[in-house]
């Protein structure tokens, strides 16, 4: 094999260590130069790159075809000794460490970073009247959806209905400044409401404090770039969790439709409680609620119904008007049903024959802006008035009660927000850190307005997109609609029947049961159904927070099991000299779950034959300490029975891991060196020291010292 530039063999021999032997094939010209001109200095100043050339049988070469990763770079300096070279390298490392923070600090205070962290600076200068009209229409349309949903979701958290609206406007205002997705809207969602109830247990103070603290956690996650955590939750697990949440919320609202008691922390416990109390069912509420569920489901299809030709350009003005009306009715179905039911309840209340349970008094106006509660004052109980005793709690007691919800809630919220942004990204990259900042600031702002958790809602965001939202400014109009409703319509909200709000929730979340992915997943990879189904069952049977943790843990074990069973290819090949050998090719990195499996397979293959074993390391890009120990033991086993084992194309970064254990490996980086090493007269312990005797060991160069330099 030709070498692009000469190597000072004697210099390498001076710094060599016999622990690691690497086979290369220097050209005859370079060998002659070494022996005839021993004092001649290499013309190479910094590095020599050894590249693979086709010098053996083409059929054999095809088995070892690899990318440019087979290149091997050796850093050396013919003017200095090994110790001096290492000192220079260490000094350079220290200089880099001293200056590593300077570029990061400089990047923080740049206009590019400012625009990335305040996206409004990017799109506001280009804001046009067309954008304003689109955002206004979308904001009003979504606002009509947010109001009834906010009132309904507060029932999931077991809080008075006004708190669902308190948590539906401050987050929108914050997202205008920090949001990176034009279609995403922040407010009360099914997942946020259910998770808040799971950890706050219906306590207003704990709900608000949870909102504040999880907002801070989200900002910290963005600072430390922990958005990658979303990658550890697979699609099947997320689908199973979302489907379970939909059924749990539907079950929790059945009590308002049927008028029966529903106690318990899990799906099964709630249904058992309702069945035991079925004798106390309220027939008027049940009829109204069931009728509203069917009505909302039917109206859902109106926004997809069109009159006239399929091509919009061929429709006349009357057809276009009718289609717009149908679309608006389908999109604003929640508001239409709520208004109709409230008017009916007002009339029945006026004549004194109202059979429905109503929402009750809602204080008009905006909430008082104040710090979130950092403690709970004791409240004495009053059995006559039906007031339960509330014990005093300090800040640390409240944090202890919230427990690991301070971590789980932000992670689940991140999954929900990223799913929303991904649905409308149209191929664009999602800045997870920026979304964490946006939702973190939004929830901190919510806590100052006595609101609870807000997340990005997929259903509302879909309406926002379909309504023609152009920028995140649509969130401003959504927030203003909620503020106006609190200021001028709060007194009328008290006439909304509870069964109608429950029907709105059931009609909204029942379509989040992701049954449609079962058939594609079955056709694609059936084993992926296992973690999804287990996540669904665990979240239904166990408390939600425990169910999702168990599901994620099982999914990680599922991944680890597959990573511990790599696919290994075994082949018996023959060199151009007629020497047979066994080629073993693992398809992934050598880390602790998989290395024992690979070791057993290699030893089993080696004991069945006396042929040399060549491990093709082309796909091994990383290794750990456990792998180094196991490989070292395996090499010793082969050495004791005098059987050759050769590592082909082992990456320098992986070699550096084995250096720490002084593992004696024979490594080849090209086919000529491999063929030479497989010759019967090859010696496993040859080193560069034999160069002094003038033997054929010129084919072997020990790289133990120079690899330590190449690591950097």
C-alpha positions in Angstrom: 0.0 0.0 0.0 1.2 3.5 -0.9 1.5 6.1 1.9 0.9 9.7 1.1 3.9 10.9 3.2 6.8 9.3 4.9 6.8 8.1 8.5 9.8 8.2 10.8 9.8 4.6 11.8 12.7 5.0 14.2 11.0 7.9 16.0 7.9 5.7 16.4 10.0 2.8 17.7 11.5 5.1 20.3 8.2 6.0 21.8 6.5 2.7 21.2 4.8 0.5 23.8 4.3 -3.2 23.1 0.8 -3.3 24.6 -1.0 -2.4 21.4 0.1 -3.6 18.0 -1.4 -2.0 14.8 -0.6 -3.5 11.4 0.0 -1.2 8.5 1.8 -1.6 5.2 4.5 0.9 4.6 5.7 1.1 1.0 9.1 -0.4 -0.1 10.3 3.1 -0.9 9.7 4.2 2.7 11.3 1.0 4.1 14.4 1.6 2.0 14.5 5.2 3.1 14.4 4.1 6.7 17.2 1.6 6.5 19.5 3.6 4.1 19.0 7.0 5.7 18.5 6.4 9.4 19.3 10.0 10.3 16.9 11.5 7.8 14.1 13.4 9.4 10.5 12.9 8.3 9.0 15.7 6.2 5.7 15.3 8.0 5.1 18.1 10.6 1.8 17.2 12.2 0.0 14.1 10.9 0.0 11.1 8.6 -3.3 9.7 7.2 -3.4 6.1 6.3 -6.0 5.3 3.7 -7.3 2.0 2.5 -6.4 0.9 -1.1 -7.6 -2.0 -3.1 -4.6 -4.4 -3.1 -6.3 -7.7 -2.5 -8.8 -9.9 -4.0 -11.9 -7.9 -4.9 -14.3 -10.5 -3.5 -12.6 -10.4 -0.1 -12.4 -6.6 -0.3 -16.1 -6.3 -0.7 -16.7 -8.0 2.7 -14.6 -5.2 4.4 -16.0 -2.3 2.4 -16.4 0.7 4.7 -16.7 4.4 4.7 -14.1 7.1 5.3 -14.3 6.1 9.0 -11.5 3.6 8.3 -9.0 6.4 8.0 -6.6 6.4 10.9 -4.8 9.6 11.9 -1.6 9.5 13.9 -0.3 12.7 15.5 3.4 12.9 16.2 6.3 15.4 16.1 9.7 14.3 14.9 11.4 17.3 16.6 10.4 16.4 20.1 10.3 13.4 22.4 7.2 11.7 23.6 7.1 13.5 26.9 7.5 16.9 25.4 4.8 16.2 22.8 2.4 15.2 25.6 3.3 18.3 27.6 2.6 20.5 24.6 -0.7 18.7 24.1 -1.7 19.1 27.7 -0.8 22.8 27.6 -3.0 23.2 24.5 -5.8 21.4 26.3 -5.5 23.8 29.3 -5.7 26.8 27.0 -8.8 25.4 25.4 -10.4 24.7 28.8 -9.6 28.3 29.9 -11.2 29.8 26.8 -14.1 27.3 26.4 -16.5 29.5 28.2 -15.6 32.7 26.3 -17.4 31.8 23.1 -20.5 30.6 25.0 -20.7 33.9 26.9 -20.2 35.9 23.7 -23.0 34.0 22.0 -25.5 34.8 24.8 -25.3 38.5 24.1 -25.9 38.5 20.4 -28.9 39.6 18.3 -29.2 36.1 16.9 -29.6 34.6 20.4 -32.0 37.4 21.4 -34.3 36.7 18.4 -34.2 33.0 19.1 -35.2 33.5 22.8 -37.7 36.3 21.9 -39.2 35.1 18.6 -41.5 38.1 18.5 -38.5 40.2 17.4 -38.3 38.1 14.3 -41.9 38.2 13.0 -43.2 41.5 14.5 -41.3 43.8 12.1 -42.8 42.0 9.2 -46.3 42.0 10.7 -48.9 43.1 8.1 -52.6 44.0 8.0 -53.3 40.6 6.4 -51.6 38.9 9.4 -53.6 41.0 11.8 -56.9 40.0 10.2 -56.1 36.3 10.1 -54.9 36.3 13.8 -58.0 38.3 14.9 -60.4 35.9 13.3 -58.5 32.9 14.6 -58.2 34.4 18.1 -62.0 35.1 18.4 -62.9 31.6 17.0 -60.5 29.8 19.5 -61.6 32.1 22.3 -65.2 30.9 21.9 -63.8 27.3 22.4 -61.5 28.2 25.3 -64.3 29.7 27.5 -66.5 26.6 27.8 -63.5 24.3 27.9 -61.9 26.3 30.7 -65.1 26.1 32.8 -65.3 22.4 32.2 -61.6 21.5 32.8 -61.7 23.2 36.3 -64.1 20.4 37.3 -61.3 17.8 36.5 -59.0 19.6 38.9 -61.9 19.8 41.5 -61.7 23.6 41.6 -64.4 26.2 41.2 -65.1 26.9 37.4 -63.7 30.4 37.4 -60.1 29.0 38.0 -60.2 27.3 34.6 -60.6 30.8 33.0 -58.0 32.3 35.3 -55.5 29.9 33.8 -56.5 30.6 30.2 -55.3 34.1 29.4 -52.0 34.9 31.1 -50.3 32.0 29.3 -51.6 33.3 26.0 -50.1 36.7 26.6 -46.7 35.1 27.5 -46.7 32.9 24.5 -47.0 35.9 22.2 -43.5 37.0 23.3 -41.8 33.6 23.8 -43.7 31.2 21.6 -42.1 29.7 18.5 -45.1 28.0 16.9 -47.7 30.1 15.3 -50.5 27.6 15.7 -49.9 26.6 19.3 -52.3 28.0 22.0 -51.8 27.7 25.7 -54.6 27.1 28.2 -56.3 24.4 30.2 -56.0 20.9 28.7 -57.1 17.5 29.6 -53.6 16.3 30.5 -52.7 19.4 32.5 -55.9 19.3 34.4 -55.7 15.6 35.3 -52.0 15.8 36.3 -52.7 18.9 38.5 -55.5 17.0 40.2 -53.3 13.9 40.7 -50.7 15.8 42.7 -52.6 18.7 44.2 -55.7 16.6 45.1 -58.1 19.5 44.6 -56.3 22.0 46.9 -56.3 25.5 45.4 -53.1 26.5 47.1 -51.2 23.4 46.0 -52.5 23.7 42.5 -51.2 27.2 42.1 -47.9 26.4 43.8 -47.5 23.4 41.5 -48.1 25.7 38.5 -45.4 28.2 39.8 -42.8 25.6 40.6 -43.2 23.5 37.5 -42.8 26.7 35.5 -39.5 27.3 37.1 -38.5 23.6 36.5 -39.4 24.0 32.8 -37.1 27.1 32.5 -34.3 25.2 34.2 -34.8 22.3 31.8 -34.4 24.7 28.9 -31.2 26.2 30.4 -29.7 22.8 30.8 -31.0 21.6 27.5 -33.0 18.7 28.9 -35.5 18.8 26.0 -33.9 15.6 24.9 -35.9 13.8 27.6 -38.8 13.8 25.2 -36.8 11.3 23.1 -36.9 8.7 25.8 -40.7 8.3 25.6 -41.6 6.4 22.5 -44.7 7.0 20.3 -46.5 3.8 21.5 -46.1 4.8 25.2 -47.2 8.3 24.5 -50.3 7.0 22.6 -51.2 4.6 25.4 -50.8 7.4 28.0 -53.0 9.8 26.0 -55.7 7.2 25.4 -55.8 6.4 29.1 -56.1 10.0 30.0 -59.0 10.4 27.7 -60.9 7.5 29.3 -60.0 8.7 32.8 -61.3 12.2 32.2 -64.5 10.8 30.5 -65.1 8.6 33.5 -64.5 11.6 35.9 -67.2 13.6 34.1 -69.8 10.8 34.0 -70.7 11.8 37.6 -71.9 15.2 36.4 -73.9 13.6 33.6 -75.5 10.9 35.8 -75.6 12.9 39.0 -74.0 10.0 41.0 -70.9 9.9 43.3 -67.5 9.1 41.9 -64.7 8.5 44.3 -61.3 6.9 43.8 -57.9 7.6 42.3 -58.0 5.3 39.3 -60.2 4.5 36.4 -61.6 1.3 37.9 -62.2 2.8 41.3 -64.3 5.6 39.8 -66.5 3.2 37.8 -67.0 0.9 40.8 -68.1 3.9 42.9 -70.5 5.1 40.2 -72.0 1.7 39.8 -72.6 1.4 43.5 -74.4 4.7 43.5 -76.4 4.2 40.3 -79.7 4.2 42.3 -79.3 8.0 42.8 -79.0 8.8 39.1 -80.6 12.1 38.0 -82.6 11.4 34.9 -82.9 15.1 33.6 -79.1 15.6 33.9 -78.4 12.3 32.3 -80.7 13.0 29.3 -79.3 16.5 28.8 -75.7 15.3 29.0 -76.1 12.3 26.7 -78.1 14.5 24.2 -75.3 17.1 24.2 -72.6 14.5 23.7 -74.4 13.3 20.5 -75.1 16.8 19.4 -71.5 17.9 19.8 -70.3 14.8 18.0 -72.7 15.5 15.1 -71.7 19.1 14.9 -68.0 18.1 14.8 -68.5 17.1 11.2 -70.0 20.4 10.1 -66.7 22.1 9.5 -65.8 19.3 7.0 -69.2 19.5 5.2 -69.2 21.5 1.9 -71.9 22.6 -0.4 -71.4 22.9 -4.1 -68.5 21.9 -6.4 -65.3 20.5 -4.8 -63.3 23.3 -6.5 -63.8 26.4 -4.3 -63.3 28.6 -7.4 -66.4 27.2 -9.0 -68.8 27.9 -6.1 -71.1 30.9 -6.2 -71.4 33.4 -3.4 -74.3 31.7 -1.7 -72.5 28.4 -1.5 -69.4 30.1 -0.1 -71.4 31.8 2.6 -73.2 28.6 3.5 -69.9 26.7 3.7 -68.4 29.5 6.0 -71.5 29.3 8.3 -71.2 25.5 8.5 -67.5 25.7 9.2 -68.1 28.3 11.9 -70.9 26.3 13.5 -68.7 23.2 13.6 -65.7 25.0 15.0 -67.7 27.0 17.6 -70.0 24.1 18.6 -69.0 24.2 22.2 -70.0 27.8 22.6 -73.2 27.3 20.6 -74.3 24.4 22.8 -73.3 26.2 26.0 -75.3 29.4 25.0 -78.3 27.3 24.0 -78.3 25.3 27.3 -77.7 28.4 29.4 -80.7 30.2 27.8 -82.9 27.2 28.4 -81.8 27.0 32.0 -82.4 30.7 32.5 -85.9 30.3 31.2 -86.6 27.2 33.4 -85.1 29.0 36.4 -87.3 32.0 35.7 -90.5 30.0 35.7 -89.3 28.0 38.7 -89.1 24.5 37.1 -85.4 24.0 36.6 -84.5 20.3 36.9 -80.8 20.6 36.1 -77.8 21.2 38.4 -76.2 24.5 37.5 -72.6 25.7 37.6 -73.4 28.3 40.3 -72.1 31.7 41.1 -68.9 32.9 39.4 -67.3 36.1 40.6 -67.2 38.7 37.9 -64.0 40.5 36.9 -60.3 39.5 36.8 -58.6 37.7 39.6 -56.4 39.6 42.1 -52.8 39.5 40.9 -50.5 38.3 43.7 -47.7 36.0 44.6 -48.6 32.3 44.6 -49.3 30.8 48.0 -46.2 29.5 49.7 -48.1 28.2 52.7 -51.6 27.1 53.8 -53.3 28.7 56.7 -55.3 26.5 59.0 -59.1 26.7 58.6 -61.3 25.3 61.4 -64.1 23.0 60.2 -67.8 23.6 60.5 -70.0 20.5 60.2 -73.2 22.6 60.1 -72.0 24.7 57.2 -70.3 21.8 55.5 -66.8 23.3 55.8 -64.1 20.7 56.2 -61.1 21.4 58.4 -57.9 22.5 56.6 -54.7 21.9 58.5 -51.9 24.4 58.2 -49.0 23.6 55.9 -45.6 25.2 55.4 -43.9 25.6 52.1 -41.8 22.5 52.6 -44.9 20.5 53.6 -46.6 21.6 50.3 -43.5 20.7 48.3 -43.4 17.3 50.0 -47.0 16.7 49.2 -46.4 17.6 45.5 -43.5 15.2 45.5 -42.2 13.9 42.2 -45.0 15.7 40.4 -42.6 18.6 40.2 -40.6 16.5 37.7 -43.3 14.4 36.1 -45.7 17.3 35.3 -43.1 19.3 33.3 -41.9 16.2 31.4 -45.5 15.2 30.4 -46.3 18.9 29.5 -43.2 18.9 27.3 -44.4 15.8 25.5 -47.8 17.5 24.9 -46.3 20.8 23.8 -43.8 19.2 21.4 -46.5 17.0 19.9 -48.6 20.1 19.2 -45.7 22.0 17.6 -44.6 18.9 15.6 -48.2 18.5 14.2 -48.1 21.9 12.6 -44.3 22.3 12.0 -44.5 21.2 8.3 -41.1 19.8 8.4 -39.4 22.6 10.3 -37.2 21.9 13.3 -38.7 22.3 16.7 -36.8 24.3 19.3 -37.7 22.3 22.4 -35.7 24.6 24.7 -37.6 27.6 23.5 -41.0 25.9 24.0 -39.9 25.0 27.5 -39.1 28.6 28.2 -42.4 29.7 26.7 -44.5 27.3 28.8 -42.4 27.9 31.9 -42.9 31.7 31.7 -46.6 31.2 30.9 -47.2 29.0 34.0 -45.3 31.4 36.3 -47.5 34.2 34.9 -50.6 31.9 35.5 -49.7 31.4 39.1 -49.7 35.2 39.7 -53.3 35.2 38.4 -54.5 32.3 40.6 -54.6 30.0 37.6 -53.4 26.4 37.4 -51.3 24.6 34.7 -51.6 25.5 31.1 -50.2 23.5 28.2 -50.5 23.5 24.4 -53.7 21.9 23.4 -53.9 19.9 20.1 -57.6 20.4 19.5 -57.5 24.2 20.1 -54.3 24.5 18.0 -56.0 22.7 15.2 -58.8 25.2 15.3 -56.3 28.0 15.4 -54.6 26.6 12.3 -57.9 26.0 10.5 -59.1 29.6 11.3 -56.1 31.1 9.5 -53.7 32.1 12.3 -50.6 33.7 10.8 -48.5 34.4 13.9 -48.5 33.7 17.7 -50.3 37.1 18.0 -53.6 35.0 17.8 -52.9 34.1 21.4 -53.3 37.8 22.3 -56.8 37.8 21.0 -57.6 34.5 22.7 -56.5 36.0 26.0 -58.5 39.2 25.4 -61.7 37.1 24.7 -61.3 35.3 28.0 -60.7 38.6 29.8 -63.8 40.2 28.3 -65.8 37.1 29.2 -64.7 37.3 32.8 -65.4 41.0 33.0 -68.9 41.1 31.4 -70.3 37.6 31.1 -69.4 36.0 34.4 -72.9 36.4 35.9 -74.4 34.4 33.0 -72.0 31.5 33.4 -73.8 30.5 36.5 -76.8 29.3 34.5 -74.7 26.7 32.5 -75.8 23.2 33.5 -73.0 21.0 34.8 -74.1 18.1 32.5 -73.4 20.4 29.5 -69.9 21.1 30.6 -69.3 17.4 31.3 -70.6 16.6 27.8 -68.2 19.2 26.3 -65.2 17.5 27.9 -66.4 14.0 27.0 -67.0 15.0 23.4 -63.5 16.6 23.3 -61.4 13.9 24.9 -63.0 10.8 23.5 -61.4 11.5 20.2 -58.0 11.5 21.8 -58.2 7.7 22.2 -55.7 6.8 19.6 -57.1 3.5 18.4 -56.3 4.4 14.8 -52.6 3.7 15.2 -53.1 0.0 16.2 -53.5 -1.3 12.6 -50.5 0.7 11.1 -48.4 -0.4 14.1 -49.5 -4.0 13.6 -48.5 -3.9 10.0 -45.2 -2.1 10.7 -43.8 -3.7 13.9 -46.1 -5.7 16.1 -43.7 -5.7 19.0 -44.2 -2.0 19.4 -47.8 -2.6 20.5 -46.5 -4.2 23.7 -45.2 -1.0 25.5 -48.2 0.9 24.1 -50.8 -1.5 25.5 -49.0 -1.8 28.8 -48.8 2.0 29.2 -52.6 2.1 28.5 -53.4 -0.6 31.1 -51.0 0.7 33.7 -52.4 4.2 33.6 -55.9 2.9 33.9 -55.4 0.4 36.7 -52.8 2.4 38.7 -52.8 6.0 39.7 -51.8 8.0 36.6 -48.4 9.2 37.8 -47.3 5.7 38.8 -48.7 4.2 35.6 -46.7 6.5 33.3 -43.5 6.0 35.3 -44.0 2.2 35.1 -44.7 2.4 31.4 -41.7 4.5 30.7 -39.5 2.2 32.8 -40.8 -0.9 31.0 -40.2 0.8 27.6 -36.5 1.6 28.6 -36.0 -2.1 29.7 -37.5 -3.1 26.3 -35.0 -0.9 24.5 -32.1 -2.2 26.7 -33.0 -5.8 26.0 -32.9 -5.2 22.2 -29.6 -3.3 22.5 -28.2 -6.2 24.5 -28.9 -8.6 21.6 -27.1 -7.1 18.6 -27.1 -8.9 15.3 -23.8 -10.6 14.6 -22.8 -11.9 11.1 -20.4 -14.9 10.9 -18.6 -15.7 7.7 -15.8 -18.0 6.7 -13.6 -16.1 4.1 -10.3 -16.8 2.3 -7.4 -14.4 1.6 -5.6 -14.1 -1.7 -2.9 -16.4 -0.2 -5.5 -19.1 0.4 -5.6 -18.6 4.2 -9.1 -19.1 5.7 -10.4 -17.2 8.6 -13.7 -16.5 10.4 -15.1 -13.0 10.1 -17.4 -11.7 12.8 -19.3 -8.5 12.3 -21.3 -6.9 15.2 -23.8 -4.3 14.0 -23.6 -1.8 16.9 -21.5 -0.4 19.7 -19.9 -2.5 22.5 -21.5 -1.4 25.7 -22.3 -3.2 28.9 -25.7 -4.7 28.0 -24.4 -6.2 24.7 -20.7 -7.0 25.1 -21.3 -10.2 27.1 -23.6 -11.5 24.4 -21.0 -10.7 21.7 -18.2 -12.3 23.8 -20.0 -15.5 24.3 -20.8 -15.7 20.6 -17.1 -15.0 19.6 -15.8 -17.6 22.1 -18.3 -20.2 20.9 -17.3 -19.6 17.3 -13.6 -19.6 18.1 -13.8 -23.0 20.0 -15.4 -24.7 17.0 -12.5 -24.1 14.8 -8.7 -23.4 14.8 -9.0 -20.7 12.1 -8.0 -17.1 13.0 -10.9 -14.9 14.0 -11.2 -11.4 12.5 -13.7 -9.0 14.2 -14.9 -6.4 11.8 -15.3 -3.3 13.9 -16.7 -1.0 11.2 -20.0 -0.5 13.0 -18.5 -0.2 16.5 -18.4 3.5 17.2 -18.2 3.4 21.0 -17.3 1.2 23.9 -17.3 1.5 27.7 -15.2 0.2 30.6 -17.2 -2.9 31.0 -16.8 -3.7 27.3 -13.0 -3.1 27.7 -12.8 -5.6 30.5 -14.8 -8.2 28.7 -12.8 -7.8 25.5 -9.5 -8.0 27.4 -10.6 -11.3 29.0 -11.7 -12.6 25.6 -8.3 -11.7 24.0 -6.5 -13.6 26.9 -8.7 -16.6 26.2 -7.6 -16.7 22.5 -4.0 -16.1 23.4 -3.9 -19.0 25.9 -5.0 -21.4 23.2 -2.7 -19.9 20.6 -5.5 -18.8 18.3 -5.2 -15.5 16.5 -7.9 -12.8 17.0 -7.5 -9.6 15.0 -9.6 -6.4 15.2 -10.2 -4.8 11.8 -10.9 -1.1 11.5 -11.3 -0.4 15.2 -11.9 3.3 15.7 -9.2 5.3 17.5 -11.8 6.6 19.9 -12.6 3.0 20.9 -9.0 2.0 21.0 -8.4 4.7 23.6 -10.9 3.0 25.9 -8.9 -0.2 25.8 -5.7 1.6 26.4 -6.7 2.1 30.0 -6.6 -1.6 30.7 -3.4 -2.2 28.7 -5.3 -4.6 26.5 -3.0 -6.3 24.0 -4.9 -6.0 20.7 -3.8 -6.7 17.2 -5.4 -4.1 14.9 -5.4 -3.8 11.1 -6.6 -0.9 9.2 -6.2 -2.1 5.6 -6.5 -5.4 3.7 -2.8 -5.8 2.9 -1.9 -5.6 6.6 -4.7 -8.0 7.4 -3.4 -10.5 4.8 0.1 -10.2 6.1 -1.0 -10.7 9.7 -2.9 -13.9 8.8 0.2 -15.5 7.3 1.3 -18.6 9.3 4.7 -17.1 10.3 3.0 -14.1 11.9 3.8 -13.7 15.6 1.2 -12.4 18.0 3.7 -10.5 20.1 5.7 -8.8 17.4 6.4 -5.1 18.1 8.3 -2.3 16.6 11.3 -3.3 18.7 12.0 -6.1 16.1 12.8 -3.3 13.6 16.3 -3.2 15.0 16.9 -6.8 14.0 16.0 -6.0 10.4 13.3 -8.7 10.2 10.0 -8.5 8.3 8.5 -6.7 11.3 8.6 -3.5 9.2 4.9 -4.4 8.5 4.1 -3.8 12.2 4.0 -0.5 14.1 3.1 0.0 17.7 0.8 3.0 18.1 0.2 2.9 21.9 1.9 6.2 22.5 0.8 8.1 19.4 -2.9 7.0 20.0 -2.9 8.9 23.2 -2.0 12.0 21.3 -4.6 11.2 18.6 -7.4 11.1 21.1 -7.6 14.8 21.2 
